[in-house]
Amino acid sequence: MVRFYLESLVEGGRQLRRIAVHPLPFRVGRIQGLSLFLASESVSKEHAEIVLRNGALYVQDLGSKNGTFVNSERVGEARLNEGDILHFAQVEFRVGRQEFDETEDLGLEPSTVSLGDMKLPQQFVEGVRELPELLEGRQVTSLFQPIVSLPSGSVAGYEALGRGRHARLPELPLDLFRVAAAVGAEAELSRLFRETALQLVQQKERVRALFVNIHPTELETPTLVPDVVVLRERCPQLRLTLEVHEGTLADLEGVDRLRTQLSRAGVGIAYDNFGAGQARLLELAEVPPHYLKFDMSFVHGIHSAPESRRRLLTSLVTVARDLLVYTVAEGVETSEEADVCMRIGFTHAQGYFYGRPRPISEI
């Protein structure tokens, strides 16, 4: 059997409460004794009703003053699907669906529940319902930004930057990963971005080196290395490098194991956003990567920065060079910044000064 429920965030967003939509019809409002009592002045006495019609769930607004909203759109009546975000005035819920055996105890809250005005109209992430469509339909693409060698400025490779292509979901990866995090699909989305990037460059002979990102959650999956090895075998002519965020260095043993396994497969590793949180010099010395990508916060305005900042950056680049690590200056946007990065001793650079992210057709 199938039962629907409403999820609400309580305790300042730290706890998730589930309320069974049962029995039906399920009436919501500010009157004691209704299926769902909401003790909020923004909610009308009899605000809305949820009904079952031909096996589908519908919400009907009962002429409320402040409205009923499904996915941020005010409705008079609308069908409800799993993952929809439902507002009764300012009180927010997410629609859930669960299959169960008739003898199974779902552990849901009783039908009649009292909730105050929780003031969390945007705490649930929209797009959860559409995400499976994006993943199953592989509705993503990649743009490619050049990474150049210094001081020549010749293109040494490209970083693949994923983009969404679903009409009702964000395009930028940061926003898409926020949606994926709501349902624990970050690793699946990251893998899809990576596979798509490799597929796009497979027939592009001038792309000889590619940098692709991995999401930190992938470090916990046993399939990461086998998946990367398969991709590497598809493009044997390509020098492949995986970028891991500097924050993952907290798991030094895991990163060391990953680096060793990737090296055996002929795949490099880069630490991305180095210095964004803290410059992990000890970890860098113990598990040196092939590439160290310095966060753009180091680079922006470096030509006009205090001498102390340039000395610090020079010393960090020198440490990396002594460890035989290539260094990449990220976020280079002006010729002045590029000149200083060359003088400091960076081996590579990346940023709008050298090229913006472009589709594969423009490379």
N, C-alpha and C positions, 0 to 999 in steps of 0.2 A: 504494500500500500504506500501511498504518498501523502505526506503531510507538509503543509507550509508553516513557516514561522517568521516572526519579525525579530530582527536583531537590533539591540540598542546599546549604545555605549554609556556606561555609568561610572561612578567613582572617578570623575575627571578624565574619562577615556581609558582608564586602566583595566576596566572589567567589561566583558561582553555579556549581555543578558539576552536570552532567547525566550520568546513568548509564542506559544503555539496558537496558530490561527484556527481555533477550534473551541466550541462548535460553530458552524456556519448557519446563518449569516453572522458576521463578526462586527459588532458596532463599536465605534470609537468616539469618545467625547469626554466632556467635563462633568458628567453626571455619575455619581456612585451607582454601581450595579451594572454598568455597561461591560461588554466583553473586555474592553481596555479603557481604563479610567486614566486620563492625563490631567494632572493637577497643574495646568498651565493656563494663565489668563489669556494667552493667545489662541487657545483651542476653544471652539464653540461647544455649547452644551451637548449637542448631538452633531458631531463634526463630519463623520464619514462612516461608510459601511463597506465591508469586504464580503463578497458573495462568490459562490461557485456556480459557473454556468457552462454547460457542455464540457465539463472536465477542466475548464480554465478558470483562473482566479481573476476577479475584477474588483477594482475599488471605485466606489461611487461617492462623490462629495454630496453632503446633505444640506447644501446651501450655507456653508460655513462662511464666517466673516473674513477670515484670513487665508482661506484656501487650502486645497489638497494638491500636492505636487508629486509628479513621478519623473524622476531624473531631471529635476529643476524646472519642469514645465507644468503650469497650473492646468488641472484637468477637471472636467465634470464627471467623466467616467473613463476609465482606462484599464486595459488588461495588464496584469502584473506577471512578470517573469522573474525567475531566479536571478539575483544580483541587482535588481532594480532598487533605486534609492527613493524612499517614500517619505514625504514630509506631511505631517498634519500641522499646519502653520509653521512654527519654529521647531517642532519636535521631530527628530529624524530617526528613521529606521532603514534597515536593509532587508529585502525580501530573501528568505532562504527556502530551500526545498530539500526534503529528506525522504528517502525510501526506507521503509521499515517493515518488520514482521509484526503481525497483530499482537503477538505475545511480548514484543520488545518494549522495554521502558525507555522512552526517548530522553528522559531527564530534563524536559522542558519546564518552564515556569507554568504555574496555573494560568488559566485563561484570563481571569480577572486580576489585573495587576495595577498598582498605583505608581505612576511615575511623575515626577515634577518636571518643571521646565528646565531641560538639560542644557539648553543653549549650545548645541553642537550641530548647527545646520550644515556644516561641510566637513565633518570628520570622516565619513565614509567616502571611499574613493569611487568616483563614477567610472564606468567603462569595464567593470568586472564581467558583465554579461557578454560584452562584445569581444573580450580578449580571446576566448577559444576560437572565434571566427578568424582572427588575425593569425593565430598560431597554426590552426589546421589549414588555412588557405595560404600560409606562408606570405602574408601581405606585408612584406618588409623589403627594403632595398638598402644600398650602401652608397655613401659618397666617399671620395678618396682624396686625402690631403697629402701633398708631397712632404717628405722629410729629406732635407738636402745635406750633403757633405760640406764641411767647412775646411778651408776657406774658399773652395772652388765654387760652391753654390750649385753643383750638379745634383740632380735627383738621385738619391740613394734608395728610395723606397716610398711606400705610401702607407698611411694609416687608414684603415677602414672604419668609417663612422656610420653606424646604423641609423636608419630612419623608418618610421612606420608608414604604411600606405593604406590604412583602414579609414574610411570616411568619418567614422564616429569615434575615433581614438586619436590621441596626440601623435604628432610626428616625431618629436624629439625623444631620444632614448631615455633621458632622465625622467620625463613624465610617464613614458611607457613602463619603465621599471617600477615606478610608484604604483601603477595599476597592478602590475604583475606581483608585486610584493603582497598585495592584499589577499592573493590566493596562492602564494608560495610558488609562483611560476617563473621566478627570476632566472633560474638556470636554463629552463626551456627556451625562454626568450633570448638569452645570451647565445645559446647554441644556434638558434635560428639566424641571428644576425651574422654569426661567424660563417655558417655554411653558405649563406647567401653571398657574402663577400667573396668567398673562394670560388663560388660558381661564376660570379661576374668576371673575375680576373683570369679564369681558367684559359680563355682563348686570347688573352691580351698579352702578347709576347713582350711588349715593352715594359710590363710590370714584372720586375725581377725580384722584388722584396716586398713583403706585406706584413704590416703590424696589425694584429687583431686583438680586441679586448676580451677579457673574461670577467664575469661577475664574481664577486667574492664567494657567493654561495656555491659556485661550481667546485671550489676547492674541497668541498665536503662530499662530492659525488665521485664514485669509483669509475664512472664512464668518461671523465674528462680526457685523460691521456689517450685511451683507445680511440675516442672520437677524433682527437687532433691528429693522431697517427694516420687514420683513414683519410682525412683531408690532405695531409702531407703527401700521401701516396698518390692522390689524384693529381697533384701539381708538383711533380718531382723537380721541376725546373725553378720552383719558387723558394726563396729564402723566407721562411715563416718565423715570425716572432710573436709570442703571446705577451700582452701587457697585463700586469697585475697591479692593483692599486697599492700604494705604499702602506696603507693601513693593514693589509694582509700580512705584513712582516711580523705582526704580533705572534703569528703561528710560524715561528722560524723553522721548526722541524718539518711542518707540512710544505712550506715553500722550498726548502732544501730538497725534499723528496721529489717535488714537482720538477724542479730544475734538473735534477739528475735524470729523471725519466724522459723529460723532453729532449735533453742533450743527446741521449742515446738514439732518439728518433730524428735527430738533425734539426730540432726546433729550438729557437732561441727564446730567452725570457727577458722582459724589460720591466723595471719598476717604474710605474707611472705616478705623476704628481708628487715626485719626491720633494719633501720639505713643506707640503701643504699643511700637514699637521705638525710633525716634528722630524727633523733630519735624523734618521735612525742609522747613525754611523756604525754602531757596534754590529747591528744586523747586516749592514752593507759589507762590512769586513768579513763576517763569518759566512755569508751566503751571497757572494757578489753576482750580479746579473750580467747578461751580455750588454744590455743597454740600461742607462739610467736617465730617465726623462725628468728634468727639473721643472717644477711647477711654474706656471707663468707669473706667479706673484714675485718670483725672483727676478724675472726678466723685464717686466713692465717698468719703463722709466729708468732702467739701469744706467743709461747715459747721463742722467742728471741726478742720480742718487748719491748720497754721501759716500765718501771714499771707503768708510768702514763696511758698507754693504758690498761694494765691489771686492774688497779684500776677503770678506767672508765667502762670497761666491767663488772667487779664485781658489781659495783653500779647499773648498768642497770638490771642485772640479779636479784639482791636483790629487786629492785622495783617491778619487775614482780612477784617474789615469794611472796611478801607481798600482791599482788593483786590476789593471788591464781592462777596464770597463769603458765602453763608448758612452759619451755624454751628449744628451740632446737638450737644447734650450727650447722650451715650449713657449708659444705665444709671442713670437718675434713679429712686431708689426711695423717697425720703422727701420730705415737704414742706419740711424744712430744706434738703436738697440743691437742691430746685426753687427755693426763694427765693434762694439764693446764685447759682445759674445765671442767674436773671433779673437780679440786680444786676450780675453780671459782664458781661452784654450778649449772651448767646446769643440767636439768633433763633428757634431751635427746640429741642425736647427729645424724648427717647424713653426709656422705661423703665417698670418695673412701677407706678410712681406714677401714670402716665398711662394705663396699660392693658397687660395681658398679651397675648401672641400668641393669637389666636382663629381658629377656622375661619370660612370665608366666610359660613356660615349665621348667625353671631352678630354680624355687622357691620351 
